[in-house]
Amino acid sequence: MSDAKIHLHQGDLPDGVTFEGSVAIDTETMGLNAFRDGLCVVQLSAGNGEAHVIKLNRPDYDCPNLKALISNPRILKIFHFARFDIAMMQHWLGAPCFPVYCTKIASRLSRTYTDRHGLKDLARETIGVDMSKAQQSSDWGAAELTDAQLAYAASDVLHLHAIKEKLDAMLAREKRVELAQACFDFLPVRAALDLSGWPEEDIFSHS
């Protein structure tokens, strides 16, 4: 983590920064309510030891390059707990997000021997990285982000590619790749249900 390069951008992803094939994405917000709590930061990584942290301009969210990346159907977006991040980006950026991969869902489907599917536990077990969560509750809407906030934001995306590789092997071993893919494909719809008033109700249940 100490060797990671962190690039801070104001408002949008610069024109010269591009991604091929896949990108790890995470968001930082003012809270967990998509309608009340603003989207403040989006961080990206190609899995190459570099992270791009974008401090968004609120409330206009004028970030065409970021929106184009999120909506690019040729680039896989890798998240941890994609349901939340997708809903936040759908609501605040108005950008559809697909295709997607969620390491939390992959973990739940493959690591059935544990109930610890948070990113910190997942990183420790799969790739031997001990992640700090000290800045998890932090003012991401502040005018200036601290070095600690930048390091925290970057850590959430720097390792997702490596974690995905380990989880993919476990999903294949347990013969759950197709099931996982079906779940990933459904995630944008799940986020849309959250935003449309069905965050908890199981609309597939009999009752």
ChimeraX attribute file (.defattr): number of C-alpha atoms within 10 A of each C-alpha:
attribute: neighborCount
match mode: 1-to-1
recipient: residues
	/A:1	15
	/A:2	6
	/A:3	7
	/A:4	14
	/A:5	15
	/A:6	21
	/A:7	14
	/A:8	17
	/A:9	16
	/A:10	13
	/A:11	22
	/A:12	20
	/A:13	24
	/A:14	15
	/A:15	9
	/A:16	6
	/A:17	8
	/A:18	11
	/A:19	13
	/A:20	9
	/A:21	10
	/A:22	18
	/A:23	24
	/A:24	26
	/A:25	27
	/A:26	25
	/A:27	22
	/A:28	23
	/A:29	20
	/A:30	18
	/A:31	15
	/A:32	13
	/A:33	13
	/A:34	20
	/A:35	13
	/A:36	9
	/A:37	14
	/A:38	20
	/A:39	28
	/A:40	22
	/A:41	23
	/A:42	24
	/A:43	27
	/A:44	28
	/A:45	26
	/A:46	22
	/A:47	16
	/A:48	12
	/A:49	17
	/A:50	19
	/A:51	26
	/A:52	24
	/A:53	27
	/A:54	24
	/A:55	24
	/A:56	21
	/A:57	16
	/A:58	13
	/A:59	10
	/A:60	10
	/A:61	16
	/A:62	14
	/A:63	17
	/A:64	16
	/A:65	16
	/A:66	21
	/A:67	20
	/A:68	13
	/A:69	20
	/A:70	24
	/A:71	17
	/A:72	16
	/A:73	15
	/A:74	12
	/A:75	17
	/A:76	21
	/A:77	24
	/A:78	25
	/A:79	27
	/A:80	25
	/A:81	19
	/A:82	26
	/A:83	22
	/A:84	20
	/A:85	22
	/A:86	26
	/A:87	27
	/A:88	25
	/A:89	20
	/A:90	20
	/A:91	18
	/A:92	18
	/A:93	18
	/A:94	13
	/A:95	20
	/A:96	19
	/A:97	23
	/A:98	21
	/A:99	20
	/A:100	26
	/A:101	24
	/A:102	22
	/A:103	26
	/A:104	22
	/A:105	21
	/A:106	27
	/A:107	26
	/A:108	16
	/A:109	18
	/A:110	22
	/A:111	18
	/A:112	10
	/A:113	7
	/A:114	9
	/A:115	9
	/A:116	14
	/A:117	19
	/A:118	13
	/A:119	21
	/A:120	15
	/A:121	14
	/A:122	21
	/A:123	19
	/A:124	13
	/A:125	13
	/A:126	14
	/A:127	14
	/A:128	11
	/A:129	14
	/A:130	14
	/A:131	17
	/A:132	12
	/A:133	13
	/A:134	10
	/A:135	14
	/A:136	12
	/A:137	11
	/A:138	14
	/A:139	17
	/A:140	22
	/A:141	19
	/A:142	11
	/A:143	8
	/A:144	10
	/A:145	15
	/A:146	12
	/A:147	10
	/A:148	11
	/A:149	18
	/A:150	20
	/A:151	19
	/A:152	18
	/A:153	27
	/A:154	28
	/A:155	23
	/A:156	25
	/A:157	27
	/A:158	27
	/A:159	22
	/A:160	26
	/A:161	20
	/A:162	15
	/A:163	22
	/A:164	22
	/A:165	13
	/A:166	17
	/A:167	24
	/A:168	19
	/A:169	13
	/A:170	18
	/A:171	19
	/A:172	12
	/A:173	11
	/A:174	12
	/A:175	12
	/A:176	15
	/A:177	19
	/A:178	11
	/A:179	12
	/A:180	21
	/A:181	16
	/A:182	10
	/A:183	18
	/A:184	22
	/A:185	14
	/A:186	14
	/A:187	24
	/A:188	21
	/A:189	14
	/A:190	20
	/A:191	22
	/A:192	18
	/A:193	16
	/A:194	17
	/A:195	17
	/A:196	9
	/A:197	9
	/A:198	13
	/A:199	12
	/A:200	8
	/A:201	10
	/A:202	9
	/A:203	9
	/A:204	6
	/A:205	6
	/A:206	5
	/A:207	5
